[in-house]
Amino acid sequence: MRRVTLLTAVALLWAAPAFAAETYALVVGVDQYPHDVSLEGAAADAEDVFAAMRSAGFTHVVKFTDAEARKDAIRRAWLDYVGKAQTGDTIIFTYAGHGAQMPELVAGDEEDGLDEFLQLPGFDRNRISETSSEIIVDNELNSWFAEAENKGVHVLFVSDSCFSGGMSRAVRGRMRLAPAVTVKLEAPSKEAVEGAKLSEIGFKQVTVLAASLESQPTPEVIIDGRPRGALSWSFARAVEGSGDRDANGLITRIELEDYVFSNVKNRAEALQVPNFTPQVARSESEVVVNLTRGIPTADAGTATQTSASTPKTIRTASELGWSGAIAFSAEGASPSLQNTGGTGTPYRWEAASGAFFTPNGDVAGENIGVDRLQDVVDKFVLLDFLKALASQNPGQVSLTPQKDIYAAGNRLRFDAPSTAYGNMLVFNLANTGEVQMLDVQVAGSASQAFKLTDLEIVKPFGADHLIVIATNEPVDAIGAVLARRDVTPATLLQALLTRLDGRDASVAIQPLYTRETL
């Protein structure tokens, strides 16, 4: 594309002011679409982000959900914030709901000939001329962002929606993608035309965070038993403080990127890759969220020159919402199982076929008999525990090439970079419920990188999860548990609960979904 749209922006260095600035936030989430397929988790996303901002101390936050999300109300709130904000302040605009496309309003404005838009509840494709005012076109957002930038106000736009379809894995949740409009519309506002003029200018103080790459869909996934947007969930946790890795009251672009990328992958089971624009942070000190309003800084220009950092509080998994049980249903049998008293959308097992399904609808295991069923259940209880720990201190790992799902015979590479922690545990939670130790590093000044350079996909197929835990806590006893031939997810969980729960540890999770053919 030649200009900034919902998914693209050109941002330069975002320097911290001499006094920590004020933050204004506009939060929108829409589930109920009277004229289209409704969603299930977007309003909950907005409520979660709103609550996270309030708990972080934000005093200027306005929320619009479902029928409240009218364009005139959102526009008034935006203009109110632009009017109040001073140079160096920030406006955060978050949206969870349907995205869609339509023929470009200004000829030659888009390389693909399509404008993107946010779809509000009042829009009806059967009455386009009467309801086209209830969409927010990318051109309009350009104009809105320019209004803020002209006052020296920073903008962070978080869009938990999508503009393309197609997915290789079966997901039962709703897609945040509405059907494209095929007829050319009249511009719904003068901003929708004027915004196209910004194509050759770009923005200096705008950052856009989208739920997925433009070529990917954005599904609703099950988090804590409920349909949610993985980006909104991760952003809320970041604003609560988990994204502030050095606890200095400022979330830099790099901190937010590291946090969001890891946790979206964890919570969406590798279905999404978030998209930041600009693609690369302009400096290590580029700030995107300010958690220290009104506190003097030592000097303008860097994120580190604020009030002294304070130690971060490390919470236990139960304090982070882990229950120690999963919701579960069985079809064709009534097995007696432990740790299946959780609530929400259940994991599902079919006795006849042995297929084990995640709440998202993915096949997590094939040919799972009653003899393996408890271990598979316990694997996901353990995985939820690890995801809880990762939500406050996520690590970094990668698979190359990166895909939603891999077929038999595919070869790939798994990388876990070195960390500042001295000890590292690397293991696989297999789709059969087995625990497979890969590496244990003990008592170094820093961990060493771990690599699997020629990993081949073979039977059995389903969902494996490669885990890397880095810590300075002693791990000899955990390593001894991993080395046992009879190690189970339940015994490993007990070792981790005893020795790492509530302590400083980084957790990285790499989902690996496989099947025989694509």
BAMAR-634912 format. One record per atom (N, C-alpha, C): residue in one letter; x, y, z. Coordinates in steps of 0.02 Angstrom, whole numbers, plus 50000, padded with zeros to 5 digits. Each point is the difference from the previous one (the first is absolute). Example, Ala and Ser with C-alpha at 12.3 -4.5 7.8 and 13.67 -1.06 7.14 Angstrom:
<atoms>
a506604971650390a499555005950000a500455006050000s499825005349964s500425005950003s499615005550037
</atoms>
This chain:
<atoms>
m500424994050000m499585006050000m500445006350000r499725005549974r500405006049996r499895004850058r499574998150047r499845004850052r499814996450065v499885003950051v499804997250064v499264998149998t499844993850020t499314997850005t499904996950068l499474996250008l499884996650063l500604995750019l500344997249950l500534995250015l500695002849986t500055006249977t500675002749986t500055007150025a500575001650028a500155006850022a500755000949997v500225006149989v500715001550000v500145004250062a500364997250048a500135003450063a500745001450008l500165005750030l500695001650017l500104999550075l500585002250025l500164999450070l499475003250044w499794996450051w499505002250049w500385001550064a500165006150013a500415001750057a499575001750061a500234998150059a499645001550061a500085007450017p499475003450023p500045007150017p500355001050066a500135006450016a500355001650062a499584998050060f499355000349994f499564997350052f499604994449969a499964994550036a499614994349973a499315002449982a499794998449939a499425003249971a499354996650021e499455003349982e499344997450013e499804995249944t499584995150018t499754995249951t499245000249998y499745000249939y499284999749988y499854993649962a499454996850015a499864993549968a499284999649978l499904997649939l499354999049970l499954992649983v499524996450031v499964992749995v499334998149968v500034996149946v499404998049963v500004992449992g499434996850014g499934992949989g499294998349979v499924996349945v499334998649974v499914992549990d499514997150034d499784993249988d499364999849959q499535004350018q499334999649972q499945004149936y499964996449944y499905003149934y499304998149976p499525004350005p499314998349981p499924997949927h500465002349957h499944998849928h500554995549973d500374996750045d500554995749979d500114994650052v500484995649987v500174994850049v500295003350062s499714998650057s500255002950062s500624996250024l500385003350043l500594997050031l499844998050071e500494997050035e499884997650068e500495002950051g500565002649977g500515002150049g500245007149995a499745003949951a500265006849990a499785004750056a499384999550023a499785004250055a500394998350064a500134993650011a500404997950058a500715002849994d500265000349938d500665003049990d500005007350023a499495003749979a499975007050019a499945000850075e499584995950032e499935000450073e500674998550034d500374995049974d500644998150030d500515005549992v500055002849940v500485005449988v499835006150043f499355001650004f499785005650041f500194998950073a499864994050027a500164998550070a500755000350012a500394997549952a500735000150007a500265007250003m499725004349958m500215007050000m499815003550065r499404998650025r499805003050063r500434997650058s500164993549999s500434997450054s500705002749996a500225001949939a500665002949992a500015007450019g499415002950015g499985006950021g499815005049947f499814997749940f499785004649949f499345003250022t499975006649997t499405003550023t499565002449942h500285000349941h499625002349941h499894994049954v499494996250015v499844994149959v499254999949986v499824999449937v499304999549981v499904993549961k499454996650011k499874993449971k499345000049963f500004996849940f499394999149961f499944992749982t499464996750020t499894993149981t499324999249967d499984995449952d499384998349964d499625006249977a499375000850018a499595005449973a500275007050017e500415000550052e500315006450018e500515002249947a500254995249962a500545001549952a499725003149937r499785006250006r499785003949943r500565004649978k500035001149935k500565003949974k500015007150027d499415003150006d499995006950024d500265000450072a499834995050042a500235000050069a500754998950004i500254995449959i500734998749999i500375006149975r499735003249949r500335006049972r500015005650051r499455001050036r499995005350052r500524998650054a500054993750020a500494998350052a500715001249976w500134998349937w500665001249972w500175007549999l499545003949975l500115007349996l500085003050070d499634997550048d500065002450069d500714998750026y500264994049987y500674998450023y500535004049963v499925000849936v500485004149962v500015007150026g499405002550017g499975006850026g500325000850068k499954994950042k500285000450068k500754998450002a500224995749955a500694997550003a500505005649986q500574999650034q500545004749990q500574996649963t500465003949976t500594997349966t500344994850045g500154994249972g500324994750038g499524995150032d499355001650002d499514995350025d499884994449949t499614995050022t499864994349957t499254998649999i499754998349941i499324997349993i500054992849977i499724995450038i499964993049981i499304998549977f499934997149941f499364998249971f500024992549987t499564996250035t499984992849989t499324998149970y500024995449953y499384997749967y500004992449996a499454997050021a499904992849992a499324999049966g500004996849943g499384999149963g500154998249928h499495000549958h500084998249929h500405005249963g500434997649955g500315004249949g499744997749932a500055004249950a499774998149933a500355004549949q499874998549936q500305003849946q499475002349951m500185005049960m499555002649950m500415003449945p499715001249941p500375003549948p500265006850025e500605001749979e500325006150025e499575006149984l499995004750048l499615006149992l500335005049953v500665000050001v500395004749958v500404995849950a499875001049937a500324996049948a500765000350005g500324994149997g500734999650002g500305000550069d499575000350051d500245000950068d500304993750030e499744994249979e500224993650028e500284995649944e500554996650014e500304995649950e499534994349981d499624997550049d499534994649986d499305002449982g499925006649997g499355002949982g499474999550054l500204998450062l499524998950054l500175004350060d499495003250028d500065003250065d499774995250054e500315000350059e499774996250057e499555004450044f499554996750037f499605003950046f499814995950061l499885003550055l499734997150061l499245000149994q499684994450013q499284999649992q499665000750067l499595005150007l499625001350061l499314996749995p499644999350055p499374996250001p499465002849953g500015006549988g499465002949960g500064999049926f500554997149976f500094999249928f499604994049974d499655000949944d499594994849971d500154999749925r500274994449976r500164999349929r499395000249955n499424998750028n499385000449961n499735007149995r500285004550039r499805007049998r500625004450004i500444999049952i500665003250002i499945007550000s499595002849956s499975007449995s499765003250065e499554996550037e499745002950062e500474998850060t500424995049996t500394998050060t500755000549991s500245002549943s500725000349989s500375004750047s499615004150036s500325004350050s500244996050061e499784993650006e500204996050057e500594995349985i500465002649960i500654996749991i500545005250012i500594997750019i500575004550007i500534997649951v500105004049947v500454998149945v500725001750019d500474996249971d500705001350016d500205007349985n499725002949946n500155007049986n499795004650058e499434998450029e499765004150056e500474999450059l500234994050014l500484999250054l500645004049987n500225000249937n500575004249983n499885007250021s499415002649984s499835006950017s499985001050076w499704995150035w499955000550073w500705000050031f500434995549977f500684999750027f500385006449986a499885002949941a500345006349983a499795005650046e499375000150021e499765005050046e500394999850066a500154993950022a500404999350062a500735001949987e500274997549946e500715001349987e500145007449990n499545003649971n500105007249989n500085003850066k499764997050056k500095003050066k500594997050037g500384995749968g500564996750033g499784994450046v499404997249988v499724994750042v500144993249967h500254995350039h500154993349975h499354995949995v499994995249954v499434995649991v500234992849999l499654995750038l500094992849995l499324997149982f499954997049941f499374996949977f500084992550002v499564996650037v500024992750007v499374997249968s500084996349945s499434997549962s499964992550005d499514997450038d499894992850007d499444998049953s500155000449935s499534998249947s500414997449942c499674998249945c500394997549943c499675002149935f500394999249946f499775002249934f500124994749946s500174993850022s500104994749950s499814993450032g499854995149958g499804993450025g500494994649980g499824993850015g500424994449982g500414997550058m499914993650018m500364997150057m500064992649988s500584997250017s500124992949987s499794995650058r499845002950058r499774996050056r499265001450013a499664994950026a499295000750016a499925003750066v499665005649999v499885003950060v499255001350006r499724998450058r499285000650008r499785007150017g500465004350021g499825006850019g499825004349941r499695005850014r499805004649948r500625003649971m499965001849936m500525004149968m499795007350004r500475004350014r499855007250004r500075003249931l499664996949953l500035002249931l499295000149972a499765005849981a499345000649969a500074999649924p499474998149965p500044999749927p500195006749970a500384999649945a500215006249967a499405003449967v500025006649998v499525003949962v500255000149928t499584998349953t500224999549931t499825006149957v499535004050023v499825006049963v500405006050025k500135004649956k500375006050019k499555004750039l500235002050059l499605004350044l500195007349990e499545004350017e500165007150007e500405000850065a500455004750000a500415001250060a499545001750058p500064996550057p499545001350057p500155006650037s500575003149986s500175006350033s500555003449959k500115006450014k500545003549965k500684997350021e500044997450062e500634997050023e500184993849959a499494996549974a500124994049960a500345001749934v499945006149977v500345002249940v500665003450018e499975004450050e500605003750019e500554995350026g499804994550031g500504995450027g500434996949947a499744999449939a500394997249945a500585004649982k499945006450014k500535004849983k500624999150044l499924996150054l500574998950044l500464994549974s499854997349942s500364994249975s500745001449989e500175006049983e500715001549987e500345003450059i499625000850055i500285003650057i500234995350055g499574995450018g500174995450054g499935003350068f500074995950052f499925002450069f500664999450037k500115004650045k500605000050041k499884997350070q499375000050022q499864998250070q499414995250006v499934995649951v499454995249999v500294992949998t499754995750043t500174992949998t499364995949994v500014995149955v499424995749990v500184992950019l499584996850039l500094993050019l499384996349977a500084995549951a499454996249973a500034992850024a499424996750003a499964993350028a500394994849960s500065001249934s500344995149958s500265003449938l500424996449964l500245002449936l499415000849953e500095004349949e499445001549955e499764993749963s500444995149992s499824993849964s499684994850045q499955001550066q499734995150047q499315002050025p499594995250019p499375001550034p500135001250074t499505002750033t500035000950072t499414996350032p500124994150027p499464996250031p499905001950073e499414998850025e499905000250072e500214993250028v500395000150053v500264993950029v499764999550073i500064994050028i499784999050068i500565001650049i499895004850043i500475001850053i499624999950066d500274996150047d499664999150064d499274997949992g499884995749950g499344997249990g499525004149959r500215006149980r499545004549964r500295002249934p499575001349950p500255002849937p500305006950012r500595001149971r500345006450008r500435001449939g500245006149995g500515001849952g500684999550034a500454996249970a500664999050032a500395006550006l499935004549951l500365006350004l499735004350057s499345000650005s499705004250053s500194997250068w499964993350009w500194997050064w500725001650017s500454999349951s500715001350013s500135007450014f499665004449963f500095007250012f499765001950069a499444997150022a499755001650067a500514997950054r500294994049992r500504997750049r500625004549998a500185002349941a500585004549995a499875006550038v499405002949990v499835006350032v499954999350076e499804994150024e499984998850072e500695000450031g500524999549959g500685000550024g500464994649977s499724994449974s500434994549978s500435001849940g499775004849960g500405002149943g500585004550018d500005002650061d500555004450023d500544995650030r500434997349959r500474994850021r500505002650052d500215006349996d500485002650048d499685004050056a499335000050003a499625003150055a500185007350011n500135003749945n500175007150007n499405004549985g499404997149991g499415004049990g499875001949928l500414997649954l499915001449929l500044993549962i499554999249952i500034994149956i500285002449933t500604997849984t500295001949936t499704995849944r500125002349940r499774996349941r500304992950001i500654999550017i500324993550001i499704995550054e499885002850059e499694996150054e499304997549979l499605004549970l499334998049981l500024994849944e500455000849954e500054995249945e500204993250025d500514999650043d500224993550027d499444996750039y499655004150040y499474997250042y499414997649959v499765004249954v499414998449962v500124994249951f500575000149966f500144994649953f499994993250035s500324999550058s500034993650035s499324997950025n499635004550030n499374998050032n499444999049949v500005003649945v499514998549947v500134993049973k500634998349990k500154993249977k499774994850050n500125001250064n499804995350052n499244999250003r499655005550000r499284999850011r499614998249937a500285001549942a499674998149937a500284993649971e500424996650038e500304993649977e500315000849931a500405005449992a500395001249940a499585001349938l499375002050007l499585001549943l500115007049973q500295004550040q500075006949981q500715002450010v500205004849958v500615003850010v499815007350000p500045003550056p499815007150001p500435004149952n499755005749982n500345004249951n500085007150028f500625001950013f500165006850023f500195004249939t499795006250000t500235004949951t500185006450038p500615002449992p500534997649956p500254993150018q500294996549952q500214993150011q500544999550053v500445005050004v500564999950047v499985006250043a500114999150065a500035005750046a500565004749979r499895006550007r500495004949979r500585000750049s499904997750061s500545000050050s499804995650058e500484998250041e499854995950058e499555003750050s499995006649996s499635004050049s499335002549975e499784997649942e499365002349973e499424997650044v499645004750030v499484998550049v499324999849965v499584995150017v499334999749971v499455000350052v500144998050063v499515000650053v500345002850062n499715005350027n500295003450058n499604998350062l500314996650047l499664998050062l500195004550059t500355005649987t500245004350055t499795007249987r499355001149997r499755006749985r500205005050054g500275005749976g500145005650044g500644999350040i500404994749990i500624999150038i500575003349961p500405004350031p500555003249963p500514994949976t500295001349941t500554996049975t500645003950005a500554996549999a500655003450006a500165004149939d499784997649942d500145003549938d499524997649948a499855004049951a499564997849947a500384995749951g499664995249970g500284996449944g500114992750008t500024997250060t500104992950007t499524997150050a499884993649993a499534996650044a500314998350067t500665000050004t500334997950061t500115005750049q499895006149979q500135005750043q499375002150037t499674995250032t499415001450040t500174998650072s499484999950042s500124998350069s500294993050004a500364998450053a500364993750007a499534994049994s500264994849967s499614993949993s499894996850069t499444996750006t499864996250061t499924992749982p500174995550046p499944992949985p499294998249981k499934995849948k499344997849980k499744994750046t499355000250012t499684994950041t499904993849957i500234994350025i499914993749965i499434996250033r499484998949962r499414996650027r500014992649985t499644996250040t499954992949989t499504998749943a500014993949975a499544998249946a499285000750021s499834998150062s499315000750023s499805007350005e500465004350020e499865007250002e499895002849930l500274996649950l499925002149930l499404996749967g499604996350038g499384997249974g500014992649985w500574996650011w500044992849987w499614996250053s499584995249978s499564996550047s500234993050017g500474997249960g500214993150012g499544994849971a499535002249957a499534995349968a499785002849933i499794995649955i499745002249936i499284997749993a499615003649960a499334997749981a500084994449950f499604994650008f500104994049959f499334996649988s499914997449939s499424995949986s500224993949959a499674994450012a500154993849964a499384997749963e500104997749939e499454997549959e500084992449991g499514996250020g500014992849991g500304996150057a500165003450055a500284996650058a499955004750059s500114997350060s499995004050061s500624998450042p500595002149976p500614998450037p500035003750066s500314996950049s500105003250065s500685003449999l499995006750000l500625003849992l500075005250055q500615001750016q500165005450046q500125006449961n499945005750035n500185006549973n499575002149940t499364998050000t499555001849946t499405004150024g500085003550054g499445003950026g500005007349980g500375001749947g500035007049979g499355002349967t499955006549990t499405003049970t500155002849931g499475001449963g500085003049935g499974994949944t500205002149940t500004995649942t500464994150012p499764993849991p500404994350022p500484997349946y500524996550023y500354995349958y499524994149988r500104996549944r499524994849983r500364993849975w499774994250023w500294993649979w499474995449972e500134997149942e499554995349968e500254992950012a499634996150038a500234993350018a500094995649939a499565000449951a500024995649942a500625001149957s500165006249987s500575001649957s500655001250039g499945001750064g500585001850039g500245007149988a499625004049962a500205006949986a499895004450062f500495004150015f499975004750057f500045007049971f499485004050015f499945006749971f500125005450052t500325005549980t500075005850043t499355003950001p499905004750047p499405004249998p499945004149936n500565001449967n499985003749937n499774995749941g499974993450009g499784995649946g500564996349965d500635001350019d500574996549970d500044992850025v500254995549957v500164993250021v500675000250036a499984998750065a500605000250041a500334993250007g499634994749984g500274993350004g499574995149962e500324995149969e499644994849963e500094993350035n499494995849996n500054993250027n500195000050074i499715004550038i500135000350072i499524995150035g500294994750028g499604995150036g499895002050072v499584996250034v499865001550071v500634999750040d500474995749980d500624999250038d500455006249997r499925004249948r500405006149993r499605006350018l499364999350010l499575005950005l500185004450060q500144997150058q500165004250058q500635004149988d500504997049968d500625003749986d499875005749951v499564999049951v499845005449954v499645005650036v499524998350042v499665005150041v500515003750042d500444996350033d500505003250044d500495004249961k500134998249937k500435004149958k499715007049994f499345000549988f499715006649989f499905003750066v499934996650055v500025003350065v500695003150011l500524996149986l500695002550005l500125005849951l499744999349940l500105005349950l499675006550022d499404999650030d499685006050026d500415003250055f500324995950042f500445002550052f500595003849968l500304997149949l500575003249967l499795006449964k499405000149971k499765006049967k499885005650051a499774998250060a499915005050052a500675003150019l500524995850009l500665002750016l500275004349943a499894997849938a500245003749942a499655006849994s499405000650026s499645006449993s500345005750038q500434998450048q500355005450035q500745000249982n500274994849968n500705000149980n500114995349941p499785002049940p500064995549943p500714999849972g500204994049977g500634999249967g499915000049924q500554999249964q499995000249927q500254993549971v499614996949957v500194994149962v499705000549931s500244995849953s499735000449932s500064993449964l499534999049952l500034994549952l500105003049931t500424996849960t500125002149931t499954994049954p499595000249947p499565005549981p499395000550047q499695005750001q499435001150044q499354998649964k499614995350027k499364998149970k499484998950055d499365000149980d499474998350046d500024992650017i500184995949951i499984992750008i500514996949953y500294994450021y500534996749962y499774993049982a500234997649942a499814993449975a500584995050011a499834993649997a500504994750007a500565001149949g500614999250024g500585000949956g500285007049998n499615005050022n500275006850004n500595000250047r500495004049983r500585001050042r500035007250023l500175001050062l500025006850027l500555000750052r500105006150020r500525001750048r499685003550060f500214997950059f499765002950063f500585003650033d499915006350018d500535004050031d499765003050065a500414999250052a499905003350064a500645004050014p499985006649996p500615004050009p500254999850072s500635001750009s500285000550067s499665005650038t500014999650066t499695005050043t500495002250054a499825005150037a500415002350056a499954995550060y499504995550000y499934995350055y500534994649995g500194997250057g500534995050001g499784992949984n499364998550012n499764993149992n499444999849947m499974994349965m499494999349948m499744992849998l499344999349992l499684993649990l499655000149933v500124994949959v499684999549934v499684993149996f499344999949986f499664993649995f499405000749953n499744994349980n499414999849956n499424996750036l499415003249995l499384996950023l499664997249938a500064993549990a499784996849939a499244999449997n499744998949940n499284999549991n499714993750033t500434995350018t499784993950034t499985000850075g500215005950026g500045001050072g500684998350028e500474997949959e500674998450023e500405006450012v500474999750047v500475005450013v500684997749974q500305003849956q500644998149969q500535005350015m500504998150040m500545004750017m500455001149940l500175006249986l500455001749945l500675002850024d499995003950054d500635002950025d499895002850070v500524999450041v500025003250066v500675003350007q500015006650011q500625003850010q499995002650071v500544998950037v500025001650071v500605004350017a499865005350040a500515003950034a500515003349954g499775002849945g500455004049959g499905007450017s500465004249975s499915007250010s499445002549954a499874996349947a499435001349955a499864993549962s499384999149981s499834993949964s500305000149929q500074994249971q500244999449932q499414998949953a500085002249938a499464999149952a499884992549989f499364998349989f499824993149985f499704999749930k500214995049960k499764999549932k499844992849983l499444999149965l499864993749964l499985001949927t500524998149963t500095002749933t499674995949945d499804993850013d499704995949948d499454995650030l499485003350025l499454996650031l499504997749947e499874993449996e499544997449949e499334998250032i499465001649966i499334998650024i499834992749985v499854996250052v499834992949994v499404998550045k499724994049993k499464997850045k500264999850071p499545000650049p499295001649996p499895007549988f499435001649971f499865006949982f499525003150052g500005006650002g499585003750047g500345006550019a500015001550065a500285006350024a500554998550051d500625001549981d500564999950047d500125007150024h500335000750056h500185006650027h500714999750026l500445003549965l500715000550020l500065005550052i500304998450057i500035004550057i500725001650018v500135006450013v500665002150025v499895004250062i500294997950056i499965003750063i500715002350017a500095006450011a500655002850020a499925003350068t500474998850045t499945002550068t500684999850034n500065003850054n500594999450044n499864995650061e499384997750005e499844995450055e500324993249986p500154996150052p500284993249989p499524995749960v500264996449950v499574995849958v500234992750000d500494998350043d500254993149999d499454995050014a499575001550049a499474995350017a499494999449944i499855005649967i499544999749944i500314996049943g500645001149988g500354996149949g499994992650014a500064998250065a499974992950018a499314997149985v499475004050011v499324997649984v499934999149925l500255004749961l499954999549927l500374993949974a500544998250032a500424994449977a499694993250015r499504999750042r499694993650018r499614997249941r500044993549990r499634996849946r499255000350011d499805000050063d499284999950016d499735007050014v500365005349979v499765006750013v499335001249965t499545003250033t499355001749972t499885007550007p499525002849963p499855007150010p499835001650072a499664995550035a499815001350069a500615000550046t500484995549992t500605000250043t500435006149984l500045001749935l500385006049982l499675006250027l499345000349996l499645005850027l500145000850074q500004994550037q500135000550072q500705002750014a500494997849960a500695002650009a500045007449984l499655002249948l500015007149982l499635004350051l499434997550025l499645003650051l500425001050062t500364994950020t500395000350061t500605004749994r500315000349942r500645003349994r500005006549959l499515001049956l500025006049958l499385004450005d499454997550027d499395004050004d500115006150044g499865006049973g500085006150038g500725002450004r500454997049960r500705002050000r500205002449930d500575003149997d500215003249938d500204994749949a499614999349948a500144995249947a499675002449935s500364999349946s499745001549934s499754993649968v499405000349970v499704994049969v499835001649927a500264995849956a499855000649928a499644993649978i499495000949959i499594994449977i499955000349924q500164994549967q499934999749927q499514994549982p499385001749982p499534994949977p500224997149933l499894993649990l500204996649939l499434995249980y499585002249953y499424996149979y500184996149936t499854993550000t500184995749944t499434995549979r500014997949938r499554994749976r500344996549941e499704994649978e500344995949949e500065003749933t499475003049978t500005003949938t499635006550010l500165005049960l499665006450004l499445000349949
</atoms>
